[in-house]
Amino acid sequence: MKRKASLMVAALFVFFASGKTVSASATGLSELLQQAQKHDARLAQAENQLQSIAQNRKIVESALNPYLNSSASGVIQRNSEALYDLNKLSAGIELSKSLYNRRVYSQLDQTDKQILQAQLNYQYSHQQLLLRLSQAYFATLTAYSDLNLIQAKEEADLSQYQRIKSSADAGLLSKVDLLEAKANLDATQADKIAFENALKNAIEELEKIVGGKVNKVLAHDSEQLHIPAQNTNRLAQESVLNGVIDNLQVQMANLSLSIAQDEVKVRSQANDPVINVFAGYEVSEFSNYDQMLAIQYRDRQNVSIGLNASMPLYDGGLNKAQVSQARFDVKTATEKLRQTREDIDVAIRQAMRNIEKSQAQVRAFRQLLTSSEAFLEATEVSYNSGLRNLVDLLNARTARISAQRNLIAANYALVMDNIHLKALLNQLSIEDFIELDAHLAQEISLK
């Protein structure tokens, strides 16, 4: 699919100092997702909730199935008048089945919707796992590239400081230039500490999601980077304009409203008649009785069959209050659905604008990087010619690093904006990660 391919080719732009070949030990997004799916507690909760709710149908359906009961008893009766002494053994079996119970059928319809809602909740949990994993993955790549950039700057600043120190010791440069170079080096080293910590935090977050150590990951080859096509954005525009939103949260809110409406029906049917059919068989044996009562205590077999109908006449106002409560729950669910639709509509439009913004920023920062590199080159020539001072050179170098980091951040935002929009449209899947891995060409070590 072109929409997926365009998203995947627009992966995070990372500046890596040294190229490495991909090895089997490096882990891509799709492999990390397989690990995360086995470990993620939220996804496991959603799956267990689905299995639990699925049992509700069997519970409700059991009211329509035949019930088979057995019974047995033994009685030893001793009386002050021996005439009435006896032993009695009896055993029986009874079969009953509901013939008419309209409320149960309404509960079955309601339970089916609850199961569907649980399935949607599981899909939503999976979508959220994809989002969290991609955010942690790209945050790790960004932190790694930031650290690489600041390390490269540290090397340049250290080399600059050593050259200036040698010149200052020889009396060719003033102490002010030396102090300026040292202050710049100290600032760079302080930034390096912060970036090292940021990388450790990003790796820890990624490892928490996948449930294990992540030593190597695959990164995108910056040479292949380009601005993604507009297919995903057009799909979102069609969804908003036509009102066809497949968002999982909207679907779940729709089902919540339908379930609340069914609850009104279920509670309204609490006073409906219930009809059951039953059949029974009982055997009774008597012993140790006076022979004068032989006719009365003969062994016997009883067979019974019949219908039983019941209908509540008055429950003290309980059912009326329950129906009223259910109707208020319907109103609550209606407002919740309206709120969810409005929130998702706004979220989709914002995601579309974020993509447009990120695309524009990528173009702007790419041009800024080109300009910053040209400016740094010109400043170095001017500095070596004595036309620029050290502060100008250090500022130009800092501007170049800033432009690199801004371009990385813009590309990261562009990828995540596309992923976020696809999640809102219920389009994000593991296939997206598989296609992304196909474009990952560099292996980086995180340890």
C-alpha positions in Angstrom: 0.0 0.0 0.0 1.4 3.3 -1.0 0.2 5.0 2.1 2.1 2.7 4.3 5.2 2.7 2.2 5.3 6.5 2.2 5.1 6.5 6.0 7.8 4.0 6.4 10.3 5.7 4.0 9.8 8.8 6.1 11.5 7.3 9.2 13.6 9.3 11.6 16.6 11.2 10.0 19.6 10.4 12.1 23.2 11.6 11.7 25.5 8.7 12.6 29.2 9.3 12.6 30.2 5.8 11.4 28.3 3.4 9.2 27.8 -0.2 10.3 26.4 -3.2 8.5 23.2 -4.8 9.7 23.7 -8.0 11.7 21.3 -10.6 12.9 21.8 -9.4 16.5 20.3 -6.0 15.7 16.6 -5.6 16.6 14.0 -3.8 14.4 10.6 -2.5 15.3 8.7 -5.6 14.2 10.8 -7.9 16.3 10.6 -5.6 19.3 6.8 -5.6 18.8 6.7 -9.4 19.0 8.5 -9.2 22.4 6.3 -6.4 23.6 3.1 -8.2 22.7 4.1 -11.0 25.0 5.2 -8.7 27.9 2.9 -5.7 27.9 0.6 -5.8 31.0 -2.0 -3.5 29.4 -2.5 -5.7 26.4 -2.7 -8.8 28.7 -5.3 -7.1 30.8 -7.4 -6.3 27.7 -7.1 -9.9 26.6 -8.1 -11.3 30.0 -11.0 -8.9 30.1 -12.2 -10.1 26.7 -12.0 -13.8 27.8 -13.9 -12.9 31.0 -16.7 -11.1 29.2 -17.0 -13.9 26.7 -18.0 -16.2 29.6 -20.9 -13.9 30.4 -22.8 -15.2 27.3 -22.5 -18.8 28.7 -23.7 -17.5 32.0 -26.8 -15.7 30.6 -27.5 -18.5 28.1 -27.5 -21.1 30.9 -30.9 -19.7 31.9 -32.4 -21.1 28.7 -30.7 -24.5 28.9 -32.3 -27.5 30.7 -31.7 -27.9 34.4 -31.4 -31.4 35.8 -31.6 -31.9 39.5 -31.4 -35.0 41.7 -32.4 -35.5 45.3 -32.2 -38.3 47.9 -33.2 -38.6 51.5 -33.4 -41.2 54.3 -35.7 -41.0 57.4 -35.7 -43.1 60.5 -38.8 -42.4 62.5 -39.2 -43.6 66.1 -42.3 -42.8 68.1 -43.4 -43.5 71.7 -46.1 -45.5 70.1 -44.3 -48.2 68.2 -47.2 -48.3 65.7 -45.8 -45.2 64.0 -42.1 -46.3 63.7 -40.8 -46.6 60.1 -37.7 -46.2 57.9 -38.1 -44.3 54.6 -35.7 -44.0 51.7 -36.5 -41.8 48.7 -34.6 -40.6 45.5 -35.8 -38.4 42.7 -34.7 -36.6 39.6 -36.3 -33.5 38.1 -35.8 -31.8 34.7 -36.9 -28.2 34.0 -36.5 -25.9 31.1 -37.5 -22.3 30.3 -40.1 -22.0 27.6 -40.6 -18.2 27.7 -38.2 -15.6 29.3 -38.0 -12.6 27.1 -35.6 -10.8 29.5 -32.9 -13.5 28.9 -33.0 -13.0 25.2 -32.5 -9.3 25.7 -29.6 -10.0 28.0 -28.0 -12.2 25.3 -28.2 -9.3 22.8 -26.6 -7.0 25.3 -23.9 -9.5 26.1 -23.0 -9.9 22.5 -22.4 -6.2 22.3 -20.3 -6.3 25.4 -18.1 -9.0 23.9 -17.7 -6.9 20.7 -16.8 -3.9 22.8 -14.2 -6.0 24.7 -12.8 -7.0 21.3 -12.5 -3.4 20.2 -10.9 -2.5 23.5 -8.3 -5.2 22.9 -7.6 -3.8 19.4 -7.3 -0.3 21.0 -4.9 -1.6 23.6 -2.8 -3.1 20.7 -2.9 0.2 18.8 -1.7 2.0 21.9 1.1 -0.6 22.3 2.2 0.2 18.7 2.2 3.9 19.5 4.1 3.6 22.7 6.7 1.3 21.2 7.2 3.5 18.2 7.5 6.6 20.4 10.1 4.8 22.6 12.0 3.5 19.6 12.3 6.8 17.8 13.0 8.6 21.0 15.9 6.2 21.5 17.2 6.9 18.0 16.9 10.6 18.5 18.7 10.5 21.9 21.5 8.4 20.3 21.9 10.9 17.4 21.9 13.8 19.9 24.7 12.2 21.8 26.6 11.5 18.7 26.3 15.1 17.6 27.4 16.5 20.9 30.3 14.1 21.1 31.4 15.3 17.6 31.1 18.9 18.8 33.1 18.0 22.0 35.9 16.6 19.8 36.0 19.8 17.7 35.8 22.1 20.7 38.6 20.1 22.5 40.8 20.3 19.4 40.0 24.0 19.1 40.8 24.6 22.8 44.1 22.7 22.5 45.2 24.7 19.5 44.3 28.0 21.2 46.1 26.9 24.4 49.2 26.1 22.4 49.0 29.5 20.7 48.3 31.3 24.0 51.2 29.6 25.6 53.4 30.8 22.8 52.0 34.3 23.3 50.2 34.4 19.9 46.7 34.7 21.3 45.2 36.4 24.3 44.1 34.7 27.5 40.5 35.9 26.6 40.4 33.6 23.6 41.7 30.7 25.8 39.0 31.3 28.4 36.3 31.6 25.8 37.4 28.3 24.2 37.5 26.6 27.7 34.0 28.0 28.6 32.6 26.7 25.3 34.2 23.2 25.9 32.8 23.1 29.4 29.3 23.9 28.2 29.6 21.2 25.5 30.7 18.7 28.1 27.8 19.7 30.4 25.4 19.2 27.5 27.0 15.8 26.8 26.1 14.7 30.4 22.5 15.6 29.8 22.4 13.8 26.5 23.9 10.7 28.0 21.3 10.7 30.7 18.5 11.2 28.1 19.8 8.2 26.1 19.8 6.0 29.2 16.2 7.1 30.0 15.1 6.4 26.5 16.7 3.0 26.4 15.1 2.1 29.8 11.7 3.2 28.6 12.1 1.0 25.5 13.3 -2.0 27.5 10.3 -1.6 29.9 7.9 -1.9 26.9 9.6 -4.9 25.4 10.3 -6.6 28.7 14.0 -7.2 28.2 17.4 -5.8 27.3 17.9 -4.0 24.0 21.5 -3.9 23.0 21.3 -3.1 19.3 18.6 -1.6 17.1 18.3 -0.7 13.5 18.3 2.9 12.3 17.2 4.6 9.1 19.7 5.5 6.4 19.6 9.2 6.2 20.5 9.1 2.5 17.1 7.6 1.7 15.0 10.1 3.6 12.3 12.1 1.8 9.1 13.8 2.6 6.2 11.4 2.7 3.3 11.5 0.3 -0.1 12.9 1.3 -2.1 9.7 1.0 -2.6 9.3 4.8 -3.6 12.9 5.0 -6.2 12.6 2.2 -7.7 9.5 3.9 -8.1 11.5 7.1 -9.7 14.4 5.2 -12.2 12.0 3.6 -13.0 10.5 7.0 -13.7 13.8 8.6 -15.6 15.3 5.7 -17.8 12.2 5.1 -18.3 11.5 8.8 -16.9 8.0 8.3 -14.6 7.6 11.3 -13.4 4.1 12.1 -11.8 5.3 15.3 -11.9 2.6 17.9 -12.8 4.9 20.7 -15.9 6.1 18.8 -16.9 2.6 18.0 -16.6 1.7 21.7 -18.6 4.7 22.7 -21.3 3.7 20.2 -21.5 0.3 21.7 -21.7 1.8 25.3 -24.7 3.7 24.2 -26.3 0.6 22.6 -25.6 -1.5 25.7 -27.1 1.2 28.0 -30.2 1.2 25.8 -30.4 -2.6 26.1 -30.2 -2.2 29.8 -33.4 -0.2 29.8 -35.1 -3.0 27.9 -33.7 -5.7 30.2 -34.9 -3.9 33.4 -38.3 -3.1 31.8 -38.8 -6.8 31.2 -38.1 -7.8 34.8 -41.9 -8.0 35.5 -42.7 -10.0 32.3 -44.1 -13.5 32.8 -41.7 -16.4 32.9 -42.9 -19.9 31.8 -41.0 -23.1 32.6 -41.8 -26.8 31.9 -40.8 -29.4 34.3 -40.8 -33.2 34.6 -40.0 -35.3 37.7 -39.6 -38.9 38.8 -39.4 -40.1 42.4 -39.0 -43.5 44.1 -39.9 -44.0 47.8 -39.2 -47.2 49.8 -40.5 -47.9 53.4 -39.4 -50.4 55.9 -39.7 -51.3 59.6 -43.3 -50.1 59.9 -46.3 -51.8 61.6 -48.1 -54.2 59.2 -51.3 -52.5 60.2 -50.1 -49.6 58.1 -48.9 -51.6 55.1 -51.3 -50.0 52.7 -50.2 -46.5 53.7 -46.5 -47.2 53.5 -46.3 -49.2 50.3 -43.3 -48.5 48.1 -44.3 -46.1 45.4 -43.1 -44.3 42.2 -44.2 -40.8 41.3 -44.0 -39.2 37.9 -44.9 -35.6 37.4 -45.0 -33.2 34.4 -46.3 -29.7 34.2 -45.9 -26.0 33.4 -44.9 -23.3 35.8 -45.7 -19.6 35.2 -44.7 -16.7 37.4 -45.0 -12.9 37.1 -44.2 -10.3 39.8 -47.2 -8.1 40.6 -45.6 -5.5 42.9 -42.0 -5.2 44.0 -42.2 -2.1 46.2 -41.1 0.2 43.3 -37.7 -1.5 42.8 -38.1 -2.1 39.1 -39.5 1.3 38.3 -36.4 2.9 40.0 -34.1 0.6 38.1 -35.6 1.5 34.8 -35.4 5.2 35.6 -31.7 4.7 36.5 -31.0 2.9 33.3 -32.6 5.8 31.3 -30.2 8.2 32.9 -27.4 5.9 32.0 -28.5 6.2 28.4 -28.3 9.9 28.6 -24.8 9.7 30.1 -23.7 7.4 27.3 -25.2 9.7 24.6 -23.2 12.6 25.9 -20.1 10.5 26.2 -20.5 9.5 22.5 -21.0 13.1 21.4 -17.9 14.1 23.4 -15.8 11.3 22.0 -16.8 12.1 18.4 -16.0 15.8 18.9 -12.6 14.9 20.5 -11.7 12.5 17.7 -12.8 14.9 15.0 -10.5 17.6 16.5 -7.7 15.1 17.0 -7.8 14.0 13.4 -7.8 17.6 12.1 -4.9 18.4 14.5 -3.0 15.4 13.3 -3.4 16.5 9.7 -2.2 19.9 10.5 0.8 18.5 12.5 1.8 16.5 9.4 1.7 19.6 7.2 3.6 21.5 9.8 6.3 18.8 10.2 6.6 18.5 6.4 7.2 22.2 6.2 9.7 22.1 9.1 11.7 19.3 7.5 12.0 21.4 4.3 12.9 24.5 6.3 15.4 22.8 8.6 17.0 21.0 5.7 17.6 24.3 4.0 18.8 25.7 7.3 21.3 22.9 7.7 22.7 23.6 4.2 23.0 27.3 5.1 24.5 26.6 8.5 27.2 24.3 7.0 28.0 26.9 4.3 28.1 29.6 7.0 30.4 27.5 9.2 32.7 26.8 6.3 32.9 30.5 5.5 33.4 31.5 9.1 36.3 29.0 9.5 38.0 30.5 6.4 37.5 34.0 7.8 38.7 33.0 11.2 41.9 31.5 9.8 42.4 34.7 7.8 41.9 36.8 10.9 38.6 38.4 9.7 36.5 36.6 12.3 37.0 36.1 16.0 36.7 32.9 18.1 33.2 33.8 19.3 32.0 34.0 15.7 33.5 30.5 14.9 32.0 28.9 18.0 28.6 30.4 17.3 28.7 29.1 13.7 29.6 25.7 15.0 26.8 25.7 17.5 24.3 26.9 14.9 25.3 24.0 12.6 24.7 21.5 15.5 21.4 23.1 16.3 20.3 22.9 12.7 21.2 19.2 12.6 19.3 18.5 15.8 16.3 20.5 14.6 16.2 18.5 11.4 16.3 15.2 13.3 13.5 16.4 15.6 11.4 17.5 12.7 11.8 14.1 10.9 11.0 12.3 14.2 7.9 14.4 14.6 6.9 13.8 10.9 7.1 10.0 11.4 5.2 10.1 14.7 2.5 12.4 13.3 1.9 9.9 10.5 1.8 7.0 12.9 -0.5 8.9 15.3 -2.9 9.8 12.4 -3.0 6.2 11.3 -3.8 5.1 14.8 -6.7 7.5 15.0 -8.0 6.1 11.7 -7.6 2.5 13.0 -5.0 1.9 10.2 -1.9 1.3 12.2 -0.7 -2.4 12.3 2.3 -4.6 12.6 2.6 -4.5 8.8 3.7 -0.9 9.1 6.5 -1.9 11.3 7.5 -4.7 9.0 7.7 -2.2 6.1 9.6 0.2 8.2 12.2 -2.4 9.0 12.7 -3.0 5.3 14.1 0.6 5.1 16.3 0.3 8.2 19.9 0.0 7.0 22.1 0.9 9.9 22.9 -1.0 13.1 23.7 0.9 16.2 24.8 -0.4 19.6 23.1 1.1 22.6 25.5 -0.4 25.2 
